[in-house]
Amino acid sequence: MAQVELNVEIREKSGKGVARKLRAAGQLPAVVYGKDLDSTAIVVDPSELEGAISGEAGLNTLITLKGAAGLDGKVVILKAAAVHAIRRNMISADFHVINLKKKSIFMVPINIIGTALGQKEGGSLQLVRNDLEVLCLPTEVPQAVDIDVTALEVGDTIHIEEVVAPAGVELVHDVNFTVITLNIIKEEVEAVDEDELEAIEGEGEDGAEGEAAVEDGDAAAE
């Protein structure tokens, strides 16, 4: 699991007005919380944070906080981030302190391996879940959960209990939900009976005769 450091500062004041001023100054208001730790308001450099989570581990990157009294050395993950509706930059962030020696739940993306047999026959592979919940030590969070689909045929499905978890990782689930399906996508064709078909064809013939009559009349006028 990737580990990086992030410089933070304690902010004494909070509120929308304060957060707005911080963002205008190029800083990102954030909060750190966790077991046996009071929620603490901090300030971080947004570009530094974006760089910290830009690796393959993404939001599961282990971040060691530096600089702030009481938080220095704490290991956190980015639990949530609010993004500006138009500019799409982060406008606030929540960090959760974790215990490196205790298993926690993380969201991990699915990685499809291979091309299914059914896809070669015109089937469409549908990923019902993009991410799966896993329980493991923070230092053993996989970058992805691999699922081999090469043997899937049209009509087959893969449920969570059929997914092979990486070593040291438990897949968290209460029900045996569907993860992947492989089906044929049928085009909808509107049925037309013979009487309707004859009526349609008759209208086409009438239209052709009418157009010809108009052309004949124009020619006579000339």
N, C-alpha and C positions, 0 to 999 in steps of 0.2 A: 504494500500500500504506500502510495506517495505521501511524503511529509514535507511541508514547507513552513516557513516562518512568516508572520505578519505583524508589522508594527501597529500598535494601537495606543490611543490616548483616552483617559477617562474624561467624560464631559459632565460638568457639574449641573448643567441646566438641560431641561428637556421640554418637549412641546412642539407643536407645528411651526410656530414662528422661529424657534431656535433651529429646527431641522431645515427649514427653508433657507436660513442664512448660511448654514453649513454647506448645503448643496451649492448655493451661489458662490461660495468660496472654493468650490472644487473638492469638498470633503463629503464623506458618506456617513450619516448617522446610523448607528447600529446598537444592538443589545446583546449582552452575553448572559446566559442563564444555565442552570444545571443543578444537580443534587448538591445540597449543602452550600449553595452559592446564591446570594441575593441577586436578583436581576440588576445588571450593571449597564448603564448607558456609556457607550464609547464612540470614538470617531476613528475612521480608517481612511486610507487613501484608496479610492475606488479602482484606480488603474492597478494598484498593487494587489488588491483582492481579485480582480479579474484575471490577472496573471497567475495568481496562486491556484485558481481552479480551472485553468485552461488546459491542464494536462489530461491524460487518459482517464484518471480517476474522477475527474469532474467534481460534482458536489460531494463525493465521498472522500475527497482529499483531506488528510489530517493536517490541521493548521495549528502550529504552536504560536501562541500570542507572546509578543515581546514589548517591553517598554512600560506598561501600565502597572502600577503598584497593586498587588493583590491578584493580578491576572497573569503576570509574567510567568511563562512556563506552562500555563494551562493549555491543554490540547483540546481543540474544538473542531466541529464540522459546521459548514454553512447549512443551517437547517431550513432557512427560508429567505427569500429576497423579493422585494417589491420592485417592479420595473416600470419605467415611465411609459405611458400608453402610446406615445408617438415616437419619441427618441429611442426607446427600448434600452436605455441605460438604467443601471441599478439606482434606486433612490433611497433604499433602506435595507438593512440586513439583520438577520437573527442568527446568532451562533450558539450552539449547544455544547457544553463541556462534557467530555466523555472520559470514561475510565478505560485505559488501554488494556487492563487485565480482566475486564468484564465484557461478556458478549452483549451486543446491542443489535437492533434491527436497522437494516439499511435497504434502500431501494437500488436494485442493480438491473441494468438493461439486458435484454435478450439478444443473443447473437446467433443468427441462423447459419447452420453449416450445410453446404451442399444444395443441390437442386433436386426436388422431389420427382419421382417417377410420374406422378399425376400431372405435374406441370408440363411435362413433355407431351402429354395427351390433351393439352388444352385446359387443364385445371388451374384454378387461381388459389394461391397460398395466402391465407388471411391470418395476420398476427392479431389475436384477440387481446393479448396483454403485451405492452411494450416493455414493461418493467416487472420484476418480481421482488417480493420481500424476502430478505435473507437474514438469518440470525447467525452471527459469528463474532469473533474478536475484531476490534477495529483495525488491527494490523493485518487481518486476513481477508478483508473484503475483496472479492474478485472484481475485475474490471467488467466482466459480463458473465452471464450464464449461457453456455453453448448448448444448442439443441440441434441435433442432426436430423434432417428431414428427408434424406435421400430415399428412404424406403417407403415414404408416404404415397398412397394411391388416392385416386378420386374418391371422396366420401370419408376418408380417414380423418381422425382428430388426435391431438395430443393433449392430455390432461396433466395437471400439475403433478400428480403422483407418478407419472411416467417420466418426468424430467429428472435427469441425473444431476445431483448437486455437486459442485466442486468439493474437493477434500476440505474438511474442517468447516463446512457450511451447511446449514439446515434451511430448507425452503419452508417458509412460514405460510400455513393455510388452514382454514377451518373446514372448507368444503373442497371437493375434487373438481375445481373449476377448469374450464377449457382454456388452453393457452394458444393453440394453433388449429386451424381447420384447412381442409383442401377440398374445394368444390368446383363444379362447373358453373360458370355464370351464363345463364340462359337469357337470350334476347327475347323480349316480349313481342309476340306477333299477334296482331288483332285478327280474329277469325271473321271471315266474310262468307255468308252463305251464297248459294248459286243464284237466287233471285236478286240479291243485292248486286252480285257481280254482273248479271245481265243488265240491270238497270244502269250501272256505272258505264258499261260498254256502250249501251244505247245512247247515253248522254254524250259520249265521245263522238259517236257517229253523227248525232244531230248537230253537234257543234261543228263538225267538219263540213257538213252540208250547208249550214248557215253561213260559214265563212266563204264557201265557194259561191253561194248565191250573191253575197255582197261583192265579191270580186267580179262576177258576171255583170252585176248591175253597174259597177264602176266602168267596166269595159264598154257597156252599151252607152253609157252617158258620154264617154269619150268619143 
